[in-house]
Amino acid sequence: MFKQGLKTMGILGVIVCILYSSSLFAQGPDT
């Protein structure tokens, strides 16, 4: 149960990182 919770948190963390990176690139990384 605990391990599955950590796994879910890890997946959510990866998704958040990807969305955050995408938003940064959308604004323009060369500014």
Jmol script that loads the backbone (N, CA, C; Angstrom):
load data "model"
ATOM      1  N   MET A   1       0.847  -1.208   0.000  1.00  0.00           N
ATOM      2  CA  MET A   1       0.000   0.000   0.000  1.00  0.00           C
ATOM      3  C   MET A   1       0.880   1.254   0.000  1.00  0.00           C
ATOM      4  N   PHE A   2       1.888   1.256   0.891  1.00  0.00           N
ATOM      5  CA  PHE A   2       2.766   2.420   0.990  1.00  0.00           C
ATOM      6  C   PHE A   2       3.607   2.579  -0.270  1.00  0.00           C
ATOM      7  N   LYS A   3       4.131   1.456  -0.776  1.00  0.00           N
ATOM      8  CA  LYS A   3       4.961   1.513  -1.988  1.00  0.00           C
ATOM      9  C   LYS A   3       4.153   2.011  -3.177  1.00  0.00           C
ATOM     10  N   GLN A   4       2.904   1.569  -3.277  1.00  0.00           N
ATOM     11  CA  GLN A   4       2.062   2.010  -4.398  1.00  0.00           C
ATOM     12  C   GLN A   4       1.807   3.511  -4.297  1.00  0.00           C
ATOM     13  N   GLY A   5       1.689   4.012  -3.075  1.00  0.00           N
ATOM     14  CA  GLY A   5       1.484   5.447  -2.882  1.00  0.00           C
ATOM     15  C   GLY A   5       2.696   6.231  -3.363  1.00  0.00           C
ATOM     16  N   LEU A   6       3.898   5.732  -3.016  1.00  0.00           N
ATOM     17  CA  LEU A   6       5.122   6.398  -3.473  1.00  0.00           C
ATOM     18  C   LEU A   6       5.208   6.367  -4.984  1.00  0.00           C
ATOM     19  N   LYS A   7       4.818   5.238  -5.579  1.00  0.00           N
ATOM     20  CA  LYS A   7       4.872   5.107  -7.038  1.00  0.00           C
ATOM     21  C   LYS A   7       3.947   6.127  -7.691  1.00  0.00           C
ATOM     22  N   THR A   8       2.747   6.289  -7.125  1.00  0.00           N
ATOM     23  CA  THR A   8       1.795   7.257  -7.677  1.00  0.00           C
ATOM     24  C   THR A   8       2.338   8.674  -7.546  1.00  0.00           C
ATOM     25  N   MET A   9       2.931   8.990  -6.395  1.00  0.00           N
ATOM     26  CA  MET A   9       3.504  10.320  -6.185  1.00  0.00           C
ATOM     27  C   MET A   9       4.627  10.578  -7.175  1.00  0.00           C
ATOM     28  N   GLY A  10       5.442   9.551  -7.443  1.00  0.00           N
ATOM     29  CA  GLY A  10       6.545   9.685  -8.394  1.00  0.00           C
ATOM     30  C   GLY A  10       6.028  10.004  -9.785  1.00  0.00           C
ATOM     31  N   ILE A  11       4.968   9.289 -10.197  1.00  0.00           N
ATOM     32  CA  ILE A  11       4.388   9.516 -11.527  1.00  0.00           C
ATOM     33  C   ILE A  11       3.824  10.933 -11.611  1.00  0.00           C
ATOM     34  N   LEU A  12       3.127  11.362 -10.562  1.00  0.00           N
ATOM     35  CA  LEU A  12       2.565  12.721 -10.549  1.00  0.00           C
ATOM     36  C   LEU A  12       3.684  13.752 -10.603  1.00  0.00           C
ATOM     37  N   GLY A  13       4.777  13.477  -9.904  1.00  0.00           N
ATOM     38  CA  GLY A  13       5.910  14.399  -9.909  1.00  0.00           C
ATOM     39  C   GLY A  13       6.484  14.556 -11.305  1.00  0.00           C
ATOM     40  N   VAL A  14       6.608  13.427 -12.025  1.00  0.00           N
ATOM     41  CA  VAL A  14       7.140  13.465 -13.390  1.00  0.00           C
ATOM     42  C   VAL A  14       6.216  14.273 -14.292  1.00  0.00           C
ATOM     43  N   ILE A  15       4.903  14.054 -14.147  1.00  0.00           N
ATOM     44  CA  ILE A  15       3.928  14.775 -14.979  1.00  0.00           C
ATOM     45  C   ILE A  15       4.022  16.275 -14.705  1.00  0.00           C
ATOM     46  N   VAL A  16       4.132  16.647 -13.436  1.00  0.00           N
ATOM     47  CA  VAL A  16       4.236  18.067 -13.077  1.00  0.00           C
ATOM     48  C   VAL A  16       5.495  18.674 -13.689  1.00  0.00           C
ATOM     49  N   CYS A  17       6.617  17.929 -13.622  1.00  0.00           N
ATOM     50  CA  CYS A  17       7.873  18.430 -14.203  1.00  0.00           C
ATOM     51  C   CYS A  17       7.721  18.650 -15.698  1.00  0.00           C
ATOM     52  N   ILE A  18       7.068  17.704 -16.383  1.00  0.00           N
ATOM     53  CA  ILE A  18       6.887  17.820 -17.836  1.00  0.00           C
ATOM     54  C   ILE A  18       6.009  19.030 -18.159  1.00  0.00           C
ATOM     55  N   LEU A  19       4.916  19.190 -17.425  1.00  0.00           N
ATOM     56  CA  LEU A  19       4.024  20.329 -17.673  1.00  0.00           C
ATOM     57  C   LEU A  19       4.745  21.643 -17.392  1.00  0.00           C
ATOM     58  N   TYR A  20       5.556  21.678 -16.326  1.00  0.00           N
ATOM     59  CA  TYR A  20       6.289  22.888 -15.970  1.00  0.00           C
ATOM     60  C   TYR A  20       7.292  23.233 -17.065  1.00  0.00           C
ATOM     61  N   SER A  21       8.011  22.226 -17.562  1.00  0.00           N
ATOM     62  CA  SER A  21       8.980  22.443 -18.640  1.00  0.00           C
ATOM     63  C   SER A  21       8.268  22.918 -19.897  1.00  0.00           C
ATOM     64  N   SER A  22       7.126  22.317 -20.198  1.00  0.00           N
ATOM     65  CA  SER A  22       6.376  22.693 -21.402  1.00  0.00           C
ATOM     66  C   SER A  22       5.931  24.152 -21.315  1.00  0.00           C
ATOM     67  N   SER A  23       5.484  24.579 -20.149  1.00  0.00           N
ATOM     68  CA  SER A  23       5.029  25.961 -19.992  1.00  0.00           C
ATOM     69  C   SER A  23       6.207  26.922 -20.141  1.00  0.00           C
ATOM     70  N   LEU A  24       7.379  26.534 -19.648  1.00  0.00           N
ATOM     71  CA  LEU A  24       8.564  27.388 -19.786  1.00  0.00           C
ATOM     72  C   LEU A  24       8.946  27.519 -21.250  1.00  0.00           C
ATOM     73  N   PHE A  25       8.932  26.399 -21.975  1.00  0.00           N
ATOM     74  CA  PHE A  25       9.287  26.429 -23.391  1.00  0.00           C
ATOM     75  C   PHE A  25       8.253  27.225 -24.183  1.00  0.00           C
ATOM     76  N   ALA A  26       6.998  27.170 -23.747  1.00  0.00           N
ATOM     77  CA  ALA A  26       5.942  27.898 -24.454  1.00  0.00           C
ATOM     78  C   ALA A  26       6.167  29.409 -24.313  1.00  0.00           C
ATOM     79  N   GLN A  27       6.678  29.831 -23.160  1.00  0.00           N
ATOM     80  CA  GLN A  27       6.934  31.252 -22.943  1.00  0.00           C
ATOM     81  C   GLN A  27       8.158  31.712 -23.733  1.00  0.00           C
ATOM     82  N   GLY A  28       9.074  30.785 -24.027  1.00  0.00           N
ATOM     83  CA  GLY A  28      10.282  31.156 -24.766  1.00  0.00           C
ATOM     84  C   GLY A  28      11.510  31.003 -23.885  1.00  0.00           C
ATOM     85  N   PRO A  29      12.320  29.981 -24.115  1.00  0.00           N
ATOM     86  CA  PRO A  29      13.485  29.691 -23.263  1.00  0.00           C
ATOM     87  C   PRO A  29      14.644  30.658 -23.496  1.00  0.00           C
ATOM     88  N   ASP A  30      14.595  31.469 -24.558  1.00  0.00           N
ATOM     89  CA  ASP A  30      15.724  32.338 -24.901  1.00  0.00           C
ATOM     90  C   ASP A  30      15.555  33.750 -24.342  1.00  0.00           C
ATOM     91  N   THR A  31      14.642  33.939 -23.412  1.00  0.00           N
ATOM     92  CA  THR A  31      14.452  35.271 -22.842  1.00  0.00           C
ATOM     93  C   THR A  31      15.360  35.436 -21.629  1.00  0.00           C
TER      94      THR A  31
END
end "model"
wireframe off; spacefill off
backbone 0.3
color backbone group
